[in-house]
């Protein structure tokens, strides 16, 4: 007794199952045309490589944006500290100094964008020999979503 069955999985792949009288089973695969299967495998591999490449590019761009924001934050912080130092130096020369708007060019900062520092000096409440310095630093000065504003205030005692 011999039973036989043929199943076509893909147009290029045929599976044949044969059962013989001695209870043995023979399973055979017949490839009529392997080019289609190879093409399918290549396309799946290309899809996987493209997905991995896209994920790596997205991660790289996200990290680049984060580093840019962090750089802008640090630059604004440095500008605020410089503004405090500038105000202290001006007050040591002129006790009547009230502040200024200080524009720093991109060339001076060695950056692609300029910065702006607004310095305000006011008398400290209750003590005429103390001054309150408030500095607002903006970087980049031209605005935009990446602009960082850093504010610092200190009290200084005039001699």
Secondary structure, DSSP 8 states (H G I E B T S, - for coil): --EEEEEEEETTEEEEEEE-TTS-EEEEEEES-SHHHHHHHHHHHHHHHHHHHHHHHHHHHHHHHHHHHHHHHHHHHHHHHHHHHHHHHHHHH-TT--EEEEEE-HHHHTSSS-EEEEEEEEE-TT-TTEEEEEEEEEESTT-STT-EEEEEEEEEE--
